[in-house]
Amino acid sequence: MVAKKQQDEFRIAFLAAQECASSVGTAQELGYVGGLLVTNHLGRPLEFQCTMPVRPNRIQTILYGDSLVPFLLGELIGSTLVERLAIKPHLILIEQPDLQTLQHQMDIPLGQLIEQKVAGESLMIGQTNILLQTAETHELKKQTQLVPAEADLREPFLRVREALGETIQSGAAA
């Protein structure tokens, strides 16, 4: 019975953000929305959080320059989503490098999906290579063995993006 409980305890979160457009008056403004899906080790959803669109103003765009998008995605959107979670994950996965700044805002290990294994720095979870942003990997490696070998950790990101699209669409209709 203990082994079953340990399996149920390993949770993975999939964090994605995307640019969205909305009409404000007669102007078309760009913003960003983020979504965070927490699943168990089998990929079954446990919790989903998303943000309303975050739109930088002209002054922020000027002052932040090239650091604006990493700030918005990682430090603002990503950290807000993680803070709101009722079910804390053991690992948060990202696809977008601009979300890496989130690692400085939390103590949950962050991993980025990568195409090819990087010697000594990456980990294979299921069928997916992950570049870990943390030095504490020993316990994490043991836990990730609970993920089925055939698991494709890219697939949950499709679900997050689709859910964000539905959220944006329903928000525009409201």
N, C-alpha and C positions, 0 to 999 in steps of 0.2 A: 504494500500500500504506500510506503514511503516513496518508492521510485515513481509511482504515478503522480504523487503530489509534487515532486521535484520537476517532472516534465511540465506540469501545469504552470509552474512558477516562472519558466523562462519566457519572457515577453520581448518582442522586437517592435520598434516603432519605425515607421516609414514617413519621412518628412519631405514634403515637396512644396515648392512655391512657383507661381507662374504670373506672368504679366497679364493684366486684363485691362480692357478699355471700357469706359462708361461715358455716357453723355451727361454733361452738367450744363444745363441751359442749352446753348447752341454750340458749346465747345466739347470736343472729344478729349478726355483726359485719360492718361495711362496711370495705372496703379499696379499693385501686387497683392495677391492673395496667397495664403499658405494653408496647407492641410497636413494633419498628423494622424496617421492610422496606427493604432497599437494592436498587434495580433499576438496570439499564442505561437508556440513553435511550429504549429501546423499551418499557420497563415490564416487562422480564423479570427475575425474582427472581435476585439474586446472594447475598443473605444475609438471614436473619431472626433476630432476638433478641427475647426477651420476659422479663419479670420475674415473679417469684412475687408474690402479693398483698402489698402494703405497707399495714399497718393502723396508723394513729396511735393512741396510747393517749390516755386522758382528759386527762392533764397536757399532752401536746403540743397537743391540741385547744384547751385553755384558753390556753396560752402563745402559740401562733402566731395564734390568732384567724382573721381573714379571710385572712391570708397563708399559712395551712396548705396549702391545695390547690395554689397556685402553687409553694410549696416542694417538696411531695411530687412533683408531676408534672414540673416543670422541673428543679429542682436535684438531686433525689434519683433519681427513676425515669429521666428523660431523660438526665441525665449518665452514669448507670450504663450505660444501653444504648449510648450513643455510645462510651464507653470500651472496651466489650467487643467492638466491631466489629473484624473482621479486614480487611474491605474498607471503606475510608473513602470516604464520599460527597463530592461536590463541593458539594452543596446538601442541606439538610434542610428538609422541608416539614412544616408543622403545620396543623391546623384549629382547635385549641383555644387561645384566648388564654392560658390558664393555663400553657401550655408555653413561653411567650416568655422566661421567666426562664432557660431553657437557654442563650440566646445569651451570657450573661455567663460561662458555664462552658466555652466552647470557641471555637475560631477558624474553624469551618466556618460559612459563611453560612446564616442561618435565614430562611425565608420562610413567611408565613402565607397560606393560601388566603382570598381575599376575593370577595365577590359582584360588586362594581363596581370599575373601575379608578380609582385615585387619582392625579391628575396629578403627575408627577415622582417619585412614591414607589413605584409599582407596575410590574410587569413581566408581560407576557402570555407564558405558556409553554404551548404547545399551545392548548387552548381555555380555559385557566384563568388567572384574574388572581391574581397573587402580590404581597403586600406584603413587601418585603425589609426585614430588620432590620439591614442592613449598608450602609455607605457605599461599599464597594468593589464596584461593580456592572459595571464595563466588561468585564472578562474573563468574568464570569459570563454577561452578556448574549450574548456570542459563543458560549459553550458551550451555552446553552439553545436556540440555533437548531438544534441537532442533534435536539431533540425534535420528532417529527412534528407538523405543524399540527393534525391531528385528535385528538391525544392529550387525554384527559380525566384530569387529575391528581387528580380526586376518587375515581376508581375504585380505585386502590391502597389508599386508606384503608379501603374496604369489605373488601378482602382482609385487611388487618391486623386489623380488628375481628373478622372471622370466625375468623381464626387464634387470636386471643385467646380468643374464645368456646370454641373447641375445646380450647385449653390449660386453661382454667378447668374445663371439663366433664370432661376426662380427669384433671385433678388432683383433682377432687371424687370421681371414681370410684376413684381409687387408695387 
